[in-house]
Amino acid sequence: MIIDCELCVPEQNPDQRIVFENTHCRFLQLRHSAEPGKALQGAGLIVPKLHKETPFELTPAEWQATYELLHKARAYIDSRHLPDGYNLGWNCGEMAGQHIPHAHFHVLPRYSDERYSGQGIRALFKSRENFRGHSRSD
């Protein structure tokens, strides 16, 4: 555990709550994710309790615990928010958008009335603006 890591010590972020946990992992949500109509309504993170920077460091037991919480999280979100689909994923490293250096698995419910409904995680990568060699200001 790293004392100043908000995923090691979720209580550091007053807007974050532990929804449920098992031996190796926790399912966390920000309080505003429960509000209908908000961006990321129902979204949460599955995080290992022990500090691991990326999922490449997870043990088989932590992978199994993640799997178990994923199914529990889906049932929980489905019963409260009725999403039309899900995006699931890990960001690994700064260039991939990982802003907190503690492995965290995004559970992102999707809704048909969202502006970007129907666009999956590959939409960003396939966009013309993402061709390699272009700077962010091009």
C-alpha positions as CSV (number, residue, x, y, z in Angstrom):
1,M,0.0,0.0,0.0
2,I,1.2,3.5,-0.8
3,I,-0.2,6.0,1.7
4,D,-0.7,8.9,-0.8
5,C,-2.4,6.7,-3.5
6,E,-6.1,7.4,-3.6
7,L,-6.7,3.8,-4.9
8,C,-4.7,2.2,-2.2
9,V,-6.5,4.3,0.4
10,P,-9.8,5.2,-1.2
11,E,-11.0,7.2,1.8
12,Q,-8.5,9.9,0.8
13,N,-11.0,11.0,-1.9
14,P,-14.2,12.1,0.0
15,D,-16.2,11.7,-3.3
16,Q,-15.1,8.1,-3.7
17,R,-16.8,5.1,-2.1
18,I,-16.2,1.4,-1.8
19,V,-19.3,-0.2,-3.1
20,F,-18.1,-3.8,-2.4
21,E,-14.9,-5.8,-2.2
22,N,-13.5,-9.2,-1.9
23,T,-10.2,-10.6,-0.6
24,H,-8.0,-9.0,-3.3
25,C,-10.0,-6.2,-5.0
26,R,-12.5,-3.4,-4.5
27,F,-15.2,-1.9,-6.7
28,L,-15.2,1.9,-6.3
29,Q,-17.5,4.6,-7.6
30,L,-17.5,8.3,-7.3
31,R,-20.6,9.6,-5.5
32,H,-21.9,11.6,-8.6
33,S,-21.9,8.5,-10.7
34,A,-25.2,7.5,-9.0
35,E,-26.9,10.6,-10.3
36,P,-29.2,9.9,-13.4
37,G,-28.2,11.7,-16.5
38,K,-24.6,12.5,-15.4
39,A,-21.6,11.7,-17.6
40,L,-20.4,8.3,-16.5
41,Q,-23.6,7.4,-14.8
42,G,-23.1,4.1,-12.9
43,A,-19.4,3.9,-13.8
44,G,-16.8,2.5,-11.5
45,L,-13.3,1.0,-11.1
46,I,-12.1,-2.4,-10.0
47,V,-8.8,-2.0,-8.3
48,P,-6.4,-4.4,-6.6
49,K,-6.0,-3.7,-2.8
50,L,-2.3,-4.1,-3.1
51,H,-0.5,-1.4,-5.1
52,K,0.2,-2.6,-8.6
53,E,1.0,-0.1,-11.3
54,T,-0.5,-1.9,-14.2
55,P,-2.6,-5.1,-14.7
56,F,0.6,-6.8,-16.1
57,E,1.7,-7.1,-12.4
58,L,-1.5,-8.8,-11.1
59,T,-1.4,-12.3,-9.7
60,P,-3.7,-15.0,-10.9
61,A,-5.7,-14.6,-7.6
62,E,-6.1,-10.8,-8.3
63,W,-7.3,-11.6,-11.9
64,Q,-9.8,-14.0,-10.5
65,A,-11.0,-11.5,-7.9
66,T,-11.3,-8.8,-10.7
67,Y,-13.4,-11.3,-12.7
68,E,-15.7,-11.9,-9.7
69,L,-16.2,-8.2,-9.0
70,L,-16.8,-7.5,-12.7
71,H,-19.8,-9.8,-12.6
72,K,-21.0,-8.4,-9.3
73,A,-20.5,-4.8,-10.6
74,R,-22.5,-5.5,-13.7
75,A,-25.5,-6.9,-11.7
76,Y,-25.3,-3.9,-9.4
77,I,-25.2,-1.3,-12.2
78,D,-27.8,-3.1,-14.3
79,S,-30.2,-3.1,-11.4
80,R,-29.8,0.6,-10.7
81,H,-29.1,2.2,-14.1
82,L,-30.3,-0.1,-16.9
83,P,-27.5,0.6,-19.3
84,D,-27.7,-0.4,-23.0
85,G,-24.1,-1.7,-23.1
86,Y,-20.7,-1.4,-21.5
87,N,-17.1,-0.4,-22.3
88,L,-14.5,-2.1,-20.2
89,G,-10.8,-1.4,-20.1
90,W,-7.4,-0.7,-18.6
91,N,-5.2,2.3,-19.3
92,C,-1.6,1.2,-18.9
93,G,1.1,3.9,-18.8
94,E,1.0,7.7,-19.3
95,M,0.8,7.5,-23.1
96,A,-2.3,5.3,-22.8
97,G,-4.0,7.8,-20.5
98,Q,-3.3,6.2,-17.1
99,H,-3.3,9.2,-14.8
100,I,-3.2,7.3,-11.5
101,P,-0.3,4.9,-11.3
102,H,-2.3,2.1,-9.6
103,A,-4.0,-0.5,-11.9
104,H,-7.7,0.2,-12.3
105,F,-10.2,-1.5,-14.5
106,H,-12.9,0.8,-15.9
107,V,-16.4,-0.4,-15.9
108,L,-18.3,2.1,-18.0
109,P,-22.0,1.6,-18.7
110,R,-23.2,3.1,-22.0
111,Y,-26.6,4.5,-22.9
112,S,-28.4,4.9,-26.2
113,D,-29.2,8.6,-25.6
114,E,-25.5,9.5,-25.2
115,R,-24.0,11.9,-27.7
116,Y,-21.3,9.3,-28.6
117,S,-23.5,6.1,-28.3
118,G,-22.4,3.4,-30.7
119,Q,-18.8,4.4,-30.6
120,G,-16.5,1.9,-28.9
121,I,-13.0,2.3,-27.5
122,R,-11.4,1.9,-30.9
123,A,-13.1,5.1,-32.2
124,L,-10.3,7.2,-30.8
125,F,-7.6,5.1,-32.4
126,K,-9.2,5.0,-35.8
127,S,-9.8,8.7,-36.0
128,R,-7.9,10.6,-38.6
129,E,-6.6,12.9,-35.9
130,N,-4.8,10.0,-34.3
131,F,-2.5,9.0,-37.1
132,R,1.0,8.5,-35.8
133,G,3.5,11.3,-36.3
134,H,0.9,14.1,-35.9
135,S,1.3,16.4,-33.0
136,R,-1.6,17.3,-30.7
137,S,-1.6,20.8,-32.3
138,D,-1.9,19.6,-35.9
